[in-house]
Amino acid sequence: MTVHSDELYQQVILEHNKHPRNFRVLSSCTHEAEGYNPLCGDHLNVYLKVTPEGVIEEVSFQGDGCAISKASASMMSVALKGKTVAEAKALFDEFRKLIMKEVDPAEPSAQLGKLSVFSGIWKYPSRVKCAILAWHTMKGALDERKVVSTE
């Protein structure tokens, strides 16, 4: 049985929405930011615990949002664990380029791995901000901005 990318996308989104990874407040965080998308009402906080050497030891998030927003945050939290701050910012750039179709979605990035399921989101412009919200919030936390908006 062949699974089309749209079907895989749906399965992954539903799974991460239903069972989000790292969905909690991280009380020992070193960086945090609040992100919101005023157009649709998605609102979340991202928490990071970064070692003095600049390695992301823990990532978590909490908030309310649509399935795409929550799934993207969940997958981001898994992808960033163990990465350096520089690697996290590079992954943010790769993910943004993917969902904005600035890179060829047919050429999967080894760096993005499972996050490549979001490659078709550009077809739904109103959903792009849902997918990128957690990422902008994470970058805001690393840049020591407390509040981030998609607008």
C-alpha positions in Angstrom: 0.0 0.0 0.0 1.4 3.4 -1.0 0.8 6.3 1.4 0.6 9.6 -0.3 2.4 12.6 1.3 -1.0 14.3 2.0 -2.1 11.2 3.8 1.1 10.9 5.7 0.8 14.6 6.6 -2.7 14.0 8.0 -1.6 11.0 10.0 1.4 12.8 11.5 -0.6 15.9 12.3 -3.4 13.9 14.0 -0.9 11.8 16.0 1.1 14.8 17.3 -2.1 16.8 18.0 -3.7 13.9 19.9 -0.5 12.9 21.8 1.8 16.0 21.8 5.4 15.4 22.9 6.8 17.6 25.6 3.5 19.3 26.3 4.2 20.8 29.7 5.7 23.8 31.5 9.4 23.4 32.0 10.0 24.9 35.4 13.8 24.7 35.1 13.9 26.6 31.8 16.6 29.1 30.9 14.7 30.6 28.0 11.0 31.1 27.4 8.7 33.1 25.2 5.0 33.5 24.5 3.8 33.3 20.9 0.5 34.1 19.4 -1.2 34.2 16.1 -3.8 37.0 16.3 -5.5 35.9 13.0 -6.6 32.5 14.3 -6.1 32.7 18.1 -3.3 30.1 18.4 -1.4 30.9 21.6 1.5 29.0 23.1 4.6 29.3 25.3 7.9 27.6 24.5 10.4 26.7 27.2 14.0 25.8 26.6 16.7 24.6 29.0 20.1 25.5 27.4 23.3 24.4 29.0 26.2 26.9 29.5 27.8 25.3 26.5 24.9 26.3 24.3 23.2 22.9 24.0 19.4 22.6 24.2 18.9 20.0 26.9 15.1 20.2 27.2 12.3 21.7 25.2 8.6 21.9 26.0 5.6 23.9 25.1 2.1 24.6 26.4 -0.9 26.5 25.1 -3.9 26.4 22.9 -3.9 26.1 19.1 -5.2 24.2 16.1 -4.0 20.7 15.2 -1.3 22.1 12.9 0.1 24.5 15.4 0.2 21.8 18.2 1.7 19.2 15.9 4.4 21.5 14.7 5.3 22.5 18.2 5.4 18.8 19.3 7.6 17.8 16.4 9.9 20.9 16.9 10.3 20.0 20.6 11.5 16.5 19.6 13.8 17.8 16.8 15.6 20.4 18.9 16.6 18.3 21.9 20.4 17.9 21.9 21.0 20.5 19.3 23.1 23.6 19.8 21.5 27.0 19.7 23.2 27.6 16.3 21.8 24.3 15.0 18.3 25.2 16.3 18.4 28.5 14.5 19.6 26.8 11.3 16.7 24.3 11.6 14.3 27.2 12.0 15.6 28.7 8.8 15.3 25.3 7.0 11.8 24.8 8.2 10.7 28.3 7.3 12.1 27.9 3.8 10.3 24.5 3.5 6.9 25.8 4.4 7.2 28.9 2.3 8.3 26.8 -0.7 11.6 28.5 -0.9 13.3 25.1 -1.3 12.2 22.3 -3.5 9.8 20.0 -1.4 10.8 17.1 -3.6 14.4 17.4 -2.3 13.9 16.3 1.3 16.4 17.9 3.7 18.3 15.4 5.9 18.4 18.1 8.5 14.6 18.4 8.7 13.9 14.6 8.8 10.3 14.0 9.8 9.5 17.7 9.7 9.5 17.3 5.9 5.8 16.2 6.2 5.0 20.0 6.4 6.4 20.5 2.9 2.9 20.9 1.4 1.6 23.5 3.9 2.4 26.3 1.5 -0.6 25.2 -0.5 -2.7 26.5 2.4 -1.5 30.1 3.1 -3.8 30.5 6.1 -2.1 27.5 7.8 1.5 28.5 7.2 1.4 30.8 10.3 0.0 28.0 12.3 2.9 25.7 11.4 5.6 28.4 12.0 4.2 29.8 15.3 6.1 27.5 17.7 9.3 28.0 15.6 9.1 31.8 15.8 8.4 31.5 19.5 11.4 29.2 20.0 13.7 31.6 18.1 12.2 34.5 20.1 13.1 32.7 23.4 16.7 32.1 22.2 16.9 35.8 21.2 15.5 36.7 24.6 12.3 38.3 23.3 9.5 37.5 25.7 6.5 37.9 23.3 6.4 36.9 19.6 3.6 37.4 17.1 3.1 36.0 13.6 1.9 39.5 12.5 
